[in-house]
Amino acid sequence: MEFHEKLQELRKNRGLTQEELAEALFVSRTAISKWESGRGYPSIDSLKEISNYFGVTIDDLLSGDRLLSIAEKENKSNIRNMCDLLFGIVDLLSFTLIVLPLYPNPVDGYVFSVNLFSYTETTSFNRLVYWIMFVALIVIGVVKILLTQLKIEKGHKIMTGSSMGLSILTVLFLAMATEPYAITVAFLLLIIKGVLLLKYIKASN
């Protein structure tokens, strides 16, 4: 007997509707319907809840191979979520390009390093572009973190692509503007995001 048949049998033996079982397991009725129709399987945590609620073992519900498959799928999903979260945090670190003293400011023959707020030894156009790029990266980071925390799948790829593209443009623009300290920080952030992206892709295969 397959899992979806076992779940249906357990529910009906208790005289429960799908709505009542969903409330008992703290899931949606749609999830119960999906499991009972064989269109999907619950997470490991939900399997534990089902096992405890009906007083059966997880092995009674699922075969070892199927359980291993679910665990592997859930592990990959957790890795992807962690990569998405870290990706957003790295974008938030673009704030350092604004507040850290990464820009040269000559005073009386000496060169001092200042943050972007105090940086005047460049064109107004360059300063404007810096602000737009850095703030845009921060906003993308916030959106990325919110999507991950709220478990919203839609929009992740767009945000990731936008982040990578904007980071590359940032590095190139800083290089053309000859900002050695700022480009070092931006390049390091880009490398970190590249590593996270590779891990995400690996977990998706």
N, C-alpha and C positions, 0 to 999 in steps of 0.2 A: 504494500500500500504506500502510495506517495505521500509526501508531507501535506499537500493541500487536502487530500482525502482524510488524513488523520486529524487535521485541524478541524475540518467540518464535522467529523464524527464526534470529537471531544466536545465541541461547542453544542451540538444538537443533543448529546447525552446529558448535558447540563441544562438543557432547555433555554439556551441563550440566543438572542438575536445577534447579528453582527455588530449592531450599535452597542449593545450591552457588553459584549466581549471587548470591543474597542475601548470603552470607558474603563473596564477592569484592568486592561493592559496599558492604559494611558497612550493609546495611539488613535489614529483616525479610522473611521469606518471604511474609508477608501483603502487603507492599508490592509485591513482584514479581508476585504473583497478581493484585493490583488493577490494576497497569499492563498486564499481558498480557491481562486480560479487557476492557480498554477502559473501566474504571470510574474511571480517574483518570490523572494524569500526574505524573511525578517533578518534583522541584524543579530549579532551574537547576544547583545543585551536584551533584545526582544524575545529571542529564543529562551533565554534564562527566565524571563517573566512568564512566558507560556508554560515552561516546564514547572515552575513553582506553583503557578495558578492551578494547573490541572493535576499536579502531583505525579508527573511522569519525568523520566530522564530525557536529556537532550538526545541521547542515542536512540531512544524510542521514537523520537520525532523525525530524526534525520540519519541517513547513513554517514559513515565516517568520511567517505570521499566528498559527499555534498557539504558536510560541515567544514571540511578543510578548504573547499572551494570558497565558501562564504567567508571564512576567516581570512583567506588570502585576499579576496576582493575588498573586504573591509579594511585590511591593513594598507592596501594600495590607496584606498580612498582617504585614509587618515594621513598618509604621506603627502598626497596631493593637497589636502586641506592645510597641512602644516607649511608646505611650500608656498601656497597662496598667501597665508598669513605672514610668513617671513618676507615674502616679496613686497607686501604692503608696508611692512615695517622698514625695509630697506629704502623704499620710496620716501617714507617719512623722514628718514635720515638726510634727505636732501636739504632739510632745514639747516644742517650744519654748513651748507654752502652759503647760507645767508648770515649766520651768526658768528661763525669762526673767523678769526683774522687771517684770511687767505689772499688778501689783495694788497699790492704794494702802494704805499702812499708816501712819496718823497717830501721831507720837511727839512729845510735848511741844510741841504746836502746829505741828509740821512734818509734812509728808506725804512719806514715803519709798516708793519702789516696791520691792516684794519679789516673790519667786517664790511658786508655789502651796504649796510646803512650809512657808513662813513666813507665809502669809496667814491672818490671824485676824480681820480686820475685816469679816466677813460671817457669815451663819448657818451652822451645821453642815450644814444641808440643802443649801445652795448649794455648799459645799465638796465634799460627797459627790457631788453631781450633776456638778460639774466633773471630779472624778477619774474617775467612771464614763464620761463622754463622751470625755474625752481619751484614756484608756487604751483604750477601745473602738475609737477611730479608729486608734490605733497598732497594735492587734491586727489590724484590718482591713487596714492597710497591709502588715503582715508577711505575711498570708495572700495578699494580692494579688500581692506580689512572688514568693512561693513558687510560686503557680499559674503565673505567667508564666515563671519560670525553669525549672520542670519541664514546661512546655508542656502544662498540663492545661486543656482548654477549659471543662470543667464547673465552674460556680461563679463565673466571672468576672462575669456579669451580676448575680448576687445580691450579690456583694461591692461592685460599683460602685454599685448601687442603695442598698445599706445605707450606704455611705460618703457619698453625696450627701445622703440623708435625714438622717443623723446630723449632717452638717456644717451643714445648714440649721437643725436643732433647736439646735445649739450656738450659732450666731449669734443666733438668736431668744432663747435663754435668757440669753446674755451681755448682750444688749440690755436685757432686762427687769431684769436684775440690775445694770444701769448699770456695766459694766466697760469703759470706753472703749478702753483699750490692748489688752486681750485680744480684744475684738470686732473691732478693726482687723486683728489678725493672723489671726483665724479667718475674717474676711470675705475677706481676700486669698487665703488657702488655698482657700476655696470658689470664688472667681473662677478661679483657676488650674485647679482640677478641672473647672470648667464649660467652659473653653477646651479642655482635653484631651478631654473627653467629646464636644464638637462635632467635633474632629478625628477621633476614633474613629468616630463615626457617619458622617462624610464618607468615611472609608476603607472603610467597610462597604458603601457603596452602589455 
